Amino acid sequence: MKVVVQRSKQASVTVEGRVTGEISFGLVVLVGITHEDTIQDVQFLAEKVAHLRIFEDEEGKMNRSLVDVGGEVLSISQFTLYGDCRKGRRPNFMQAAKPDEAKMLYEAFNEALRAKGIKVETGVFGAMMDVKLTNHGPVTLIIESKEN
C-alpha cells in the first residue's frame, strides 16, 4: 500500500460536475493499493497518516500531527500510484489491486482514520475525478507500508 500525503490549506474533489468531498485544512491523501496488501497495511498507514508530525508548532517546526491540529483528510483512491513506467511509454498497472479488493481496503483505510476522530471526505472509487488543492508549504510525502 502506498499513499501520497499533501499538506493542504483547502481541497476538493469533483465527479461529473458535483463536489463529492471538500476539506478546509488538513491532508489530501492519494491512496494506492497493490494485490499483496492486507488490513495490517491499512492499519499501519492510517496510524502513520494520523500521527505524522508535518504541521508547524508555535515555533514554526514540523512537530504536530493531523490529530494534534484537528485537521481533516480528503482521501482519493489512486490506482495509478502502482503504474510501472520502467519499460515502454505506457504505464503497466499489473501491480495495482483488482477493483473489488482495492475498494474494500480503501474503505477500511478511511474508516480507520475516522475511528481516530478524523473527518474524512472522499471522491468516488473508480470514477474520473478532478482534485483541487492548495498544497501548503508545499509539503508532499510518499509513504509505503512495505519496503521495495
C-alpha positions, 0 to 999 in steps of 0.5 A: 500500500502506498499513499501520497500525503499533501499538506493542504490549506483547502481541497476538493474533489469533483465527479461529473460536475458535483463536489463529492468531498471538500476539506478546509485544512488538513491532508489530501491523501492519494491512496494506492493499493497493490494485490499483496496488501492486507488490513495490517497495511491499512492499519499501519498507514492510517496510524502513520497518516494520523500521527505524522508530525508535518504541521508547524508548532508555535515555533514554526517546526514540523512537530504536530500531527493531523490529530494534534491540529484537528485537521481533516483528510480528503482521501482519493483512491489512486490506482495509478500510484502502482503504474510501472513506467520502467519499460515502454511509454505506457504505464503497466498497472499489473501491480495495482489491486483488482477493483473489488479488493482495492475498494474494500481496503480503501474503505477500511483505510478511511474508516480507520482514520475516522475511528481516530476522530478524523473527518474524512471526505472522499471522491468516488472509487473508480470514477474520473475525478478532478482534485483541487488543492492548495498544497501548503508549504508545499509539503508532499510525502510518499509513504509505503507500508512495505519496503521495495 
